[in-house]
Amino acid sequence: MKRVFILSRHPLFGKGIESLLRWEEGLTIVGHEINPDRAMEQIKALQPDVVIVDCNDAEAARALTVMRLFKQGARPCVIGLNLSDNTISIYHGEQRPIQDVKDLIAAVQNQVAPPGSAPAGSADE
């Protein structure tokens, strides 16, 4: 079961993502926050597998949020969603176009491994 936390400064956007993912098998929403400071506290306590970040804000603000996650020792997969250009950005810098909600679900379920750990989908699988 993948544990998902949503950080979005836009309440309707975050609630929409939460509604889309809530019924997906293998995923559980463990938190949703609009305030980055409170989100960092919750993420540290909850230790989710995946953090979805609203990327409609400025690039610098998004990068700062991701850096804060890693500085506090959290190692979730961070997925940024940008509705203005329909992309998913995975914290390694990978970027994919979004065709529909299935692309988001695939990114959450097939998270990439954090730096320094064995990659997901290694040759043994």
C-alpha positions as CSV (number, residue, x, y, z in Angstrom):
1,M,0.0,0.0,0.0
2,K,1.5,3.3,-1.1
3,R,0.9,6.1,1.5
4,V,0.3,9.5,-0.3
5,F,0.5,13.0,1.1
6,I,-0.8,16.0,-0.9
7,L,0.7,19.5,-0.6
8,S,-1.2,22.1,-2.6
9,R,-1.6,25.8,-1.9
10,H,-4.8,25.6,-3.9
11,P,-7.5,23.9,-1.9
12,L,-9.7,22.9,-4.8
13,F,-6.8,21.5,-6.8
14,G,-5.6,19.4,-3.8
15,K,-9.1,18.2,-3.0
16,G,-9.5,17.2,-6.7
17,I,-6.3,15.1,-6.7
18,E,-7.3,13.6,-3.3
19,S,-10.7,12.7,-4.8
20,L,-9.2,11.1,-7.8
21,L,-6.7,9.0,-5.8
22,R,-8.9,8.1,-2.8
23,W,-10.6,5.1,-4.6
24,E,-7.5,3.7,-6.3
25,E,-6.5,0.3,-5.1
26,G,-3.1,0.2,-3.5
27,L,-3.1,3.9,-2.5
28,T,-4.1,5.5,0.7
29,I,-4.2,9.3,1.3
30,V,-2.5,9.9,4.7
31,G,-2.6,13.7,4.6
32,H,-3.4,16.9,2.7
33,E,-2.2,20.3,3.6
34,I,-2.2,23.8,2.0
35,N,0.4,25.4,4.3
36,P,4.0,24.2,3.5
37,D,5.3,24.7,7.1
38,R,2.5,22.5,8.5
39,A,2.9,20.1,5.7
40,M,6.6,19.6,6.5
41,E,5.7,18.7,10.1
42,Q,3.1,16.2,9.0
43,I,5.3,14.7,6.4
44,K,8.0,14.2,9.0
45,A,5.6,12.5,11.4
46,L,3.6,10.5,8.8
47,Q,6.6,9.4,6.6
48,P,4.5,8.9,3.4
49,D,5.9,7.0,0.4
50,V,4.8,9.7,-2.1
51,V,4.3,13.5,-1.7
52,I,2.4,15.2,-4.5
53,V,3.2,18.9,-4.8
54,D,1.2,21.5,-6.7
55,C,3.7,22.8,-9.2
56,N,1.5,25.6,-10.5
57,D,3.5,28.0,-8.3
58,A,6.9,29.5,-9.3
59,E,9.8,27.1,-10.1
60,A,11.8,28.5,-7.2
61,A,9.1,27.9,-4.7
62,R,8.6,24.3,-5.9
63,A,12.4,23.6,-5.7
64,L,12.5,25.1,-2.2
65,T,9.6,22.8,-1.1
66,V,11.4,19.7,-2.4
67,M,14.7,20.7,-0.8
68,R,13.0,21.2,2.5
69,L,11.6,17.7,2.3
70,F,15.1,16.2,1.8
71,K,16.8,18.4,4.3
72,Q,14.5,17.2,7.1
73,G,15.5,13.6,6.3
74,A,12.3,12.6,4.5
75,R,12.8,10.3,1.5
76,P,9.5,10.1,-0.2
77,C,9.1,10.1,-3.9
78,V,8.1,13.7,-4.7
79,I,5.8,14.2,-7.7
80,G,5.0,17.7,-9.0
81,L,1.8,18.2,-10.9
82,N,1.5,21.2,-13.3
83,L,-1.8,21.7,-14.9
84,S,-0.7,24.7,-16.9
85,D,1.5,22.5,-19.2
86,N,0.1,19.0,-18.3
87,T,3.3,17.5,-16.9
88,I,4.3,15.4,-14.0
89,S,7.8,16.1,-12.6
90,I,9.4,13.5,-10.4
91,Y,12.0,14.9,-8.0
92,H,14.9,13.4,-10.0
93,G,14.0,15.9,-12.7
94,E,12.1,13.4,-14.9
95,Q,9.2,15.0,-16.7
96,R,6.4,13.2,-18.5
97,P,3.3,14.5,-20.3
98,I,-0.1,13.8,-18.7
99,Q,-2.7,12.2,-20.9
100,D,-5.2,11.4,-18.1
101,V,-5.5,10.5,-14.4
102,K,-4.0,7.1,-15.2
103,D,-0.6,8.8,-15.8
104,L,-0.7,10.3,-12.3
105,I,-1.7,6.9,-10.7
106,A,1.1,5.2,-12.7
107,A,3.6,7.7,-11.4
108,V,2.4,7.3,-7.8
109,Q,2.4,3.5,-7.9
110,N,5.7,3.1,-9.7
111,Q,7.7,5.7,-7.7
112,V,11.3,6.1,-8.5
113,A,13.8,5.2,-5.8
114,P,15.5,8.0,-3.7
115,P,19.2,8.7,-4.4
116,G,21.4,6.1,-2.9
117,S,18.9,3.3,-2.8
118,A,18.2,0.4,-5.2
119,P,16.1,1.6,-8.1
120,A,12.5,0.5,-8.4
121,G,12.0,-2.2,-11.1
122,S,15.6,-3.5,-10.9
123,A,16.9,-6.2,-13.1
124,D,15.7,-8.9,-10.6
125,E,12.1,-7.9,-11.1
